[in-house]
Amino acid sequence: MSRAAPPILALKDVRLADGAVQLFAGVDLALEQRARACLVGRNGAGKSTLLRILAGMVEPDDGSRFIQPGLRISLVPQEPDITGASLADYAMAGGAERHEAEAALESFGLDPARPTTGLSGGEIRRAALARAFAEDPEILLLDEPTNHLDITTIAALEERLSRSRAAILAISHDRAFLGRITKTCFWLEGRRVRRLDQSFGKFDDWSRKQAEEDAEVYRRLTKAIERETYTFYRSITAQRTRNEGRARALAAMRQQKATLAADMNRTMVMAIDAGEASGKLVAEVKGVTKTFGERVLLKGFSTRILRGDRLAVVGPNGAGKTTLVKILLGETAPDAGTVRLGTGLAIAYADQARDRLPAGATLWEALTPDGGDQIIVRGQPKHVSAYARDFLFDEKQLRQPISSLSGGERNRLLLALALAKPANVLVLDEPTNDLDMDTLDLLEDMLAEYEGTLILVSHDRDFIDRLATSTIALDGRGNIVETPGGWAELMSQNPGFFDTQQSPTKPTSKPAVAKETPVRTAKLSYKDQRRIEELDGLMPKLTSEIATLEEALHDPALYGRDPQRFQRLTEKLAAVRQSLSSAEDEWLALEELKTNLG
């Protein structure tokens, strides 16, 4: 029987309180040489704090920390503070030699001489990773290392970690990343750490069984308290002798139950109303080109988005993903080509930069921009504090400035704002950043049931695979492909598409070529082409007529004043809507035929 490898870094019975809140109560955790481990748990459980205790940056209230003498630890924090005159100075601050710091920065696509100011989120993350690798540690602690990194950089980071000699412990919400790098899982739950000596791919089933066992313990304890309470207050002997031992036991059982209840996950209440259905066509893009200076982001791109589609947009940082989304929504004009938007679009947008959050406002003010204490949630008034609780905000946080919120909290606020109003088109730009896995699972379940159209910009491969019905990939040089399905289908059908993109560990290779639609010699008949032109003129007229009828029917006094006219307008509205639906069906069929004929 093989013996377990001795730990090189370990915590034993560690306890830590944050004011009156007990974060950890008896945490045991051990890393062996060349370990490949992850630390998972819900937001607010204390994962980042535990990582800092392991790094020796925070002293626990009780318990012990052991590290093998002479070992170097590097920690990449969730929100790195990049300081120094240049990136080289920053990367050397931990003890790395200049040549090591410069080589690491260049391998992550960064200029060592560049100032540390004005960096994007992805550049900050790459600089922090470069510094950690330059230090060549025996223990590497990573707190959300994939946040703000693009897909190609994440894949290169996975490759680099697989070659590292260091013991690795990573906090991450990225399931695909954890599935590729881990062999051990630590679960921070109920203020203690549980260990699974298998890869993250086994974590969901294992944690589910653990949660079921916890629920059974809670149920049995509740029953025991009920029996003991009945006996204690009904027993004549207990009343006469004031059995204090039994009273203490009952109080201890109640305290244990309160602790278990407090440790149970708070669950977000997340829902979205698709409102009235949009037209069957959401957007049609033909031959779109977009450049910035001499750089080509899109060239000759065409696509069609229909109601109910779930479109993912992927590519390296700076490739033009957000620009493409804004073109699809009509917010940005292309340099060439045409964009046709469908009818009845109600769009909700949660953006990556979070710049739709009002600067300097409190959480309360952000949720109620018009003042008062009510927010209209899917057509119904709701008190702002009740709605905030749905997204796991405490009442005391409502008066705090948004700037004081963590990354995960700001992302939850964006979702709260986006989901409050009915929307038949939902645009999520990097929605998974800083969210824990429980929240991601809830978001995924909600989106799976969503009846509207979803446009998703994300670097989370697992999230894309679970949701997308089609995926558009941009390589940053103007090439663009669209593939049915998610990330896995995109890669299997377009191998090498991103290979020319400079990545942290791979040199530039041969250019990828976007797939082209075969050219056919047949063309649309004169009759069909004429019909398309007729429909192009008819559909805007029907849309305008629908808007006029809806405006008339919105008069609350109409039914009481003239019930017959109300009935006629209602019937006419239904008929015009049906005419528009039929016209869209015919137009889409003819356009599809036209596309297939080339």
N, C-alpha and C positions, 0 to 999 in steps of 0.2 A: 504494500500500500504506500503510495507516494505521499511525502510530507509537504504541507503547505509552505510556500516560499516565505522567508522572513520579510517583514515590512521594512521599507526604507523611510516611510512617513506614516505616522499613525496618531489618531486621537483616541483617548480612553476616558469614558464617562464625562464628557465635556458638557458643561452647563453654562448658559448665558442668558441674561435677561436684558430686555430693552425697556427700562422703566419698570412698569408693573407687568409688562408682557414677558412671559417666559418663552424665549425663542427655541432653546435647546434644553433638553432634560435627559442627560445620560447618553450622549452621542458617542458611538464607537465607529471608527472608520480607519481602514488600513490600505495603503497602496504598496504593492510589491514592485520590484525592479521591472521596467518596461511594461507596466500595467497599461491597459487600454480601457478606461472606465469613464462612465458618465454619472453625473449627479442630477437627478430630476426631482421635481416637486412643483407645487403650485406657486404662483406669484405671491410674494410676501412670506413664504415659508422660512426664508433665511438662507437660501442657497449661496448667494454672493457673500454674506457674512461668514458662512462656514468656510468658503474658499479662502477668505482673508485670514481666518484662524489657522488654516493649514499652511498658509504662506508665512505665518508668524507676524502678521501685521495687526492682528487684534488679539488681545489677551482674554481668554474665557474667565468666567467667574469661578469656575471649579473644573476639576479634571486635569488631564495631562496631555502634552503634545510631545511626540518623539520624532526626531529626524536623525537619520544616519549621519554621523559627523562628516563634514567636508562636502556635502551635496549642495548643489546650486538649485534654487527654485526660481522660476520665472512665472509671473502672473500677468495675464492679459485681461484687464478689467472690462466690465460691460460698457463703461463710458470712459475710455482712455483720455487722459489729460496730456496732450502733445505740447511740450514746452521745449525751449531752447532756441538758439538763433537759427538753426537749420535742422533738417530731418536727421542728418548725420550726427549732430550734437545730441539730439534726443535719443537716437539708437545707441549711442556710446555711453549714455548716462548710467546704465546698469552695469558697466564694467567691460563691455565688449571692446575689442580693438577696432581702430578706425577701418582697416581693410575688411574686417568681418561685418561691421555695421553697414558700410557702403555696399558690399556684395549682397547682404540680405535685403536692403532697401531696393536695389536694382532688380533683384529676383522677384520682388513684389511690384515691379513696374513704377517705382518712385525714384525721383532724382534726389540723391543725397544732399545736394546743395540747396534744395528748395527750402524756403522759409516755412516755419511751422504754422503760420497763420493762413487763413482762407482755405483750409482743406475741407473737402466734402466728407460725408459720413463714411463712404467706402475707403477714402484715402486715409482717414484717421484709423480705421480698423486695420488696414494693410500696414500702416506705419507701426502700430502696436505689435502686430504679429511679427514684423521684420525685426523689431528690437528683441522680442523674446527668442527668436531663432538665432539671432546674432550672439546672444549670451550663452548659447549651447548648454542649456541646463540639463540636469539629470531628472528633474521633475518639472513638468509643464502644466500649469493650471490655466484653463481657458473659460472665460465667462461670456457666453453668447458670441463665439468667434465668427459665426457666419452672418451676423447682423450687418446689413448694408453691403455685403459682398455679392457680386453677380455670380451666375451659375458656373461660368468657366473658372472663376477664381476659387469657388467652393470646391469644385472637383480637383483642382490643382492642390489646394490645401489638404484635402483628404489623402492625396498621393504623397505629399510631403510628410504628413503625420505618420503614414504607414511605414516610412523609411526611417523615422526618428528613433534614436536610441533611448529617448526620455520616457519616463513613466508619465502618462497623460491622464488628466481628469478634466472633463469638459462638461460645462452646463450649456445646454442648447435645447431649443424647441424644434430644431430641424430633424425630423425623423429619418430622412434619407441619410443625412450626415452621420447621425448617431449609429444607424444600422451598418454603416461602412467602417466605422473606426473603433467600435467598442467590443469588448469581451466580458465586461463586468458592469453591472448597473447598481448604483446606490440610490435609494429612494428616501428622500427626506419627507416624512409624513408623521404627523402626530408628535412633532418635536424630537423624534428619534430617526435614526438611519437604519434602513433594512438593506440587505445585500443580496443580489442575484448574480451568481457566477455564470451568467450566460450573456449573449449579445443583446442589444436593445430590441432586436426583432422578437424576443421572447417576453419583453417587459409587459406588454398590455395584458396578456393572458395571466401572467403571474400576479401583477398588481390587482387585477380584478378579483382573483381568488383571495388575495390578502384583504381587500376591502370587504369581501363577503364574510370572511372570518371575523373582521373587526365589527361588522354589523351584528353578527351573531353574539359576540361578547357583550355588546351594548344591550341587545335584547335580553339576554340572560341576567345582566346586572339590573336592568329595569325591573324585571320580574322579582328578583331577589329583594330589591328595595321595597317593592309593593308588599311582599310577604312579611318582611321584617317590620315594616311600618305598621301593618295590621296587628302583628303579634305584640309589638311594643306598646301600642296605645290601647289594645284590648285586654292585655294580660293584667289580671288583678295583682299578681306577684310583682310584675314590673312597676305597677303604679305604687304599690306599698313600699317596696324596697328601694325604689329609685335606682334601678340597675344601671349605674353610670357606665359600666363596661359595654353594655349593649347599646347605650346611647352613643358612645364614642364610635362603636362599630358602624352604627347606622349613619352617623355624620360622615365617617370616612367613605362609606359606600356612595353617599350623595355627592361628595366631593369628587370621587372617581368618575361618577357619571357626568358631572359638570365638565370635568377635564376632557373626557371623551367627546362630549357634545361640542365643546369649543374647538376640538381638533378636526371635527368633520368639515369637509370642504364646503365653503360657501359657493353656491352655484349661480352663475350669471343667468339672468332672464333675457334671452335674446330672441327677437322675432322681427319679421319684416312683412309689410303688406305690399303686394305688387300693385295694388290699386286697380284702376281700369286698364284693360289690356291695350297695348300699343297696336299700331298697324302691324301686319305680318312682316313687312320690311322695316328693319330698324335703321340700317345704313347700307348704301351701296357706294363703293369706292372704285373709280375707274382711272387707271393710268396715273396714279398720284406720284409726284416727285417732290421731295423736300430737301433743301440744302441749307447749310449754315456756312457762309463764306465759301471756301473751296471744298468743304466737306459735304459729301452726299450721304444723307441718312436714309432716304427712300428714293427708289427710281422705278417708275413704271409699275407701281403696285396696284393690284385690283383685288377686291374681295367683296363679299356680300354677307351681312349679318342679319339673320332672321330672328323673329320673336322666339324667345326660349333658348337661344344659343348660349353656350357657356364658353367664352373665348378667353384663352390665356395668351399673354404677350410676354415673350422671354427674350433675353439677349444680354450682352455685357453692359455694364454701367456706361452711360453716355452713348449707347447705340441708337437712341431715339424712341424708346418704348413709350415714354410719357407724351412725346410729341405726336406719335402715331395715334394714341388714344384721343388726344385733343383734336386731331384731324377727323377721327371717326365720329366725334361728338359735335363737330362743326365749330369748335372753339378756336381752332387755328386753321388758317387757309393754306392749302398746298401751293407750291410754286407752279405746278402744272397738274393737269388732271381734274377730275370732278368728284364731288362728294354729294350724294343725295341722301337726306335724312328722311326717315319714315314719319308717319303721323302719330299724334297722341303720345309723344315721348315725355315721360316724367323721370328725370335723371337724379340719382343720388350719388355723391362722389366723396370718397375718403382717400385723400392724397398722401403720397409717401412723405413729402416734406412737412406735412402737418401745418402748412401755412394758411389753411383755412380756419385754424383756431385763432380767435382774436387776440392780438398781442396785448399783454398787460391785464387781461380780463381774469376774473375768478371763474371757477368751475360753474357757479350759479349763474353768472352773467353770460357765460358761453351757452348754457342750456336755455336761458330765457333772454334773448337779445332785445326783446321788446318790453322787458321789465315784468314785474309781477312774480308770482310764485307758482304759476302753472305752465306746463308745456303740453302742447297738443301732440299726442302720441298715437299715430295711426288713426287720426280722426277723433280721438277722445281726449278730454283734458285730464292731466295727471299732475299731482304735486311734484315739484322739481326734486325734492328729497327722495320721494318714493321711486321716481325714475332713476335717480342716481344710484340708489341701492340695488336696482336691477343690474347695474354694471359694476357692483362691488365697491362703490364709493361710500365712505362713512360720512355722516352728516357734518362732522367737523371739517371735512375736506372741501365742502361747498364754498366756503369763504376764502379758501387759499388761492393764490394766483396760479394760473395754468403752468407758469414757469417752474413751480415747485414740484410738479407732478413728475413721476418717473416715466421712462419711455413706454412701459407697458400701460401705465395709467393714461398717458396721452393718447395712446392707440385705442384704448377702451372708450375714451371720450369721443374720439372721431367716429367710432362705430355707433355710439349712442346718438350722435347728431345725425349721422347718415341714415339710421334705421328708424328715426322718429316719424318721418313723413312717408306716405305711400310713394313707391317708386317702381316703375316697370322696367327701368334700366339701372342696374347697380354697378358702379365702377369702384373697384378696390385696388389701390396702388400700394403694393407691399403691405398687405394687411397682417401678415404673420409676425412682423418684427416685434420683439419684446413681449409677445404673448406666450403664456404657458400652454402646455399641451391640453389641459382640460378645457381651456377657453378655445383653443384651436379646434378641438373635437366638436364643441358646441357650435362654433361658427360654421364648421363644415357641414354638420347636420342641418343647420338652418338653411344654408345655401343649397343643399341637396333638395330641399323641399320648396325652394323659391320658384315661383311660376314665371318670373320675369326673365329679362336678359341680363347675363352677367359678363362683365369684362374685367379680367383679373390680370394685373401685372404682378409677377412674383418670381422670386428666385427659389422658392420652396418646391422642390421637385415632387415630393410626396403629396403635397397639397394640390399641385397641378394635376397629378395623375388621378387623384380621387374625384376631381370636379370637372375638368375640362372636356368639352366635346370636340374642340379643335384648338390648335396651338399655332400662333404666328411667331416666328423666330426672326430676329434682326441680328446681323453680324457687325454692325457699326460701319460698314463700308458701302451701304446701299443695297446689299443683297438681302433678300427676304423670302422666306418660304412659309407656307401654311400647310399643316398636316392634320388630318382627323385624329382625335384622341389627345393624350397628354404628352408629358415629357418623354416617357419611354418610347412611344410611337414616333415622336419627332426624331429622336436619336437613331432609332432602328431604320427609319426610312431616309434619313439625311446624314449618314455618317460623314464626319469630317467637316460639317458645315461651319463650325466655330474654330477650326484648326488654325486659321490665319490670325485669330485674335491673340494678341500678346497676353500670356498668362504668367502667374508667378513662378512656375516650374517648367514651362514648356516653351521652347523657342518657336519663332514663326515658321510655319511650314507652308505647303502649297495652298493656294487660295481655294476656298470653297465656291462652288457654283450653284446658284439657286436653280431649282427645278423650273423648267419651262413647260408651258402647255403646248402639246403638239399642234402644229398649224395644219388646218384642214382646208381643202379647196372649196367645199360647199359654202353657200351663203344663204342668209335668211331670204325668204320669198318677199316680193314687193308687197303682197297683201299683209304678211305678218309684220313687216317693217312699218307699214302704214298704221297698223293696229297699235303698235307700241307707241307711236307718236300720238295717236288719239288718246290712249290711256294716260300718257304723260300729261296731257292737258286736262283729262277728266278727273284724275285723282285729287289734284289740288282744289278743284271746284267742289267735289264731294266733301273734302275735309273742311272747307270753309262753310259749307251748308250745315255740316254737323255742329260746328262751333256756334253758328247762329241759332240753331234749334236748342242746343244745350243752354245757351244764355237765356233764351226765352223761358225755358222750363225751370231755370233757377229762381224765377220769381216766386217767392213763397205764397203770394196771394193769388196766383193764377188759378189754381184748382178751385178755390172758393168763389172766385169771381166769374170764371167761365169754364166749368168742368168739361164741356164738350170740346172746346178748343184745346184744353190740356190733353184730352184723349187723342185728338187728331195729331197734335204735335208729337206726342209720345210714339204713336204708330208710325209717323213719318220719320222720326229719328231712327227707329229700329230698321225701317226699310232702307234709309240712306246708308246706315252703317253696314247693312248686308250688301248693298251695291258696292260700297268701297271695298269690302272684304273680297267680293268676287272680282273686282277690277284688279286688286293687288295679286290675287291668285293667278289671273290670266297674264298680268304683266310679268310676274316672276317666272311663269312657265315659258313665256316667249324670250325673256332675257336669258334663261338657262339654255334654251335651244340656241340662241344667238352665240352664247359663250362656247358651247360645244362645237358649233360649226366654225368657230374661229373668227 
